[in-house]
Amino acid sequence: MGRFIIEGGRSLSGSVRVGGSKNAALPVIFATLSTRGVSKISGLSEIGDVRVALRLIEEQGAVVERRGDITLINTEALEYKTPSPALVSLLRASTYLIGSTLARFGRAEIGAYGGCSFSHRPIDLHILAAERLGARLSGCELTAPGLFGCDLSFPKRSVGATVNFLIMAASAEGESTLRGCATEGHIDTLIEYLRSCGAEIEREGDTVRVRGAQLGGGCVSIPGDPIEAGTYISASLATRGRVRVEGVSELELMPLLELLAGAGATVDTNDGITVTGELNRPIEVVATAHPGFPTDLQPLTAPLMARFFGGSIEDRVWRDRYGYLRELARLGVCYRISDRGAEIYPSELSSGSALATDLRGGAACIIASLAARGECEVLSAHTVERGYERLCEKISSIGGKIIYSEL
């Protein structure tokens, strides 16, 4: 198990370009299994989760070829195989095998899906979508001799279940309508890809309508990762630096930018995104479904609260997503958990050793370490590398002192 060793207390300065969005890439990668032909995807990041996803589709017979920024995926000749439990357990997005293998092979196995374990993450809506489109659940296997259009309303927003619905409906016979769908930007990236493969899809607000088709290979460009961008923005502010973040749409980051501007920071979006200055008042984060404040960004605000005037976090998406605070406490962050969420107090960040218990919590520990005095280490580096491309190289390029080391 590797670790990051970080010497804090250095102001970050310069420019950094984010890689392709992890959350946009994974649905597209798995959706290729429902097509027949060669798909062309540009902008896939070299991150752990993408590598695992590509290995999972290769198990089903997909031929993957990476040519620089372009990834070609040939799904002309596939044969169903039970997905490797070891790989499935590494990746939460392996739930997308439910939709993609049902669409292609008429069967899917329910596995022990991995990823970050910050909260209970049920798959009941994934199964509901599959059943309404014609699948039957028996034990741990879903089977479907055919998929047929349906009219469905989700009782709550679910990105993962929306992805699976879209993948299945795009291959189903007839028309399907889903109300209460997720509306994040990466849902639109998947829609763009499935359209390029031959499906007819229209989304208006939280309602999506799909006319299925026999899908051929498609093409799509993966947009820049807003969570990676938010990480560098937070690190810049926490170190009182000046970092320009490039390669991402400011619209995807508007909840964060508005929050920081309201707390006293200066936000410049004329050439990339640059957030400078100091926060001069407590900040209150309430994470909700899109278009609200993203749950993946809430851990990245905790070091800023500790660095300046404190604040509070309430997560209405994953109500137990505060475990990372125990690790931030090892770096000096003072906090309290209540029924409503977490209170973060102004704190003296200091050297220490913390564990990356989940992807974004690990990134929060790195941000705190960059702002702390002295040397820090963040263990379980592979957890962070699941979602960050060339992390040490990028942080070093803007003045941070960080190295990767094997234990």
Buried (B, 14 or more C-beta within 10 A) or exposed (E): EBBBBBBBBBBBBEBBBBBBBBBBBBBBBBBBBBBBBBBBBBBBBEBBBBBBBBBBBEBBBBBBEEEEEBBBBBBEEBEBEEBBEEBBBBBBBBBBBBBBBBBBBBBBBBBEBBBBEBBEBEBEBBBBBBBBBBBEEEEEEBBBEEBBBBEBEBEEBBBBBBBBBBBBBBBBBEBBBBEBBBBBBBBBBBBBBBBBBBBEBEBEEBBBBBBBBEBBBBBBBBBBBBBBBBBBBBBBBBBBBBBBBBBBBBEBBBBBBEBBEEBBBEBEBEEBBBBBBBBEEBBBBBBBBBEEBBBBBBBBBBBBBBBBBBBBBBBEBBEEBBBBBBBBBBBBBBBEBEEEBBBBBBBEBBBBBBBBBBBBBBBBBBBBBBBBEBBBBBBBBEBBBBBBBBBBEBBEBBBBBBEEEEE
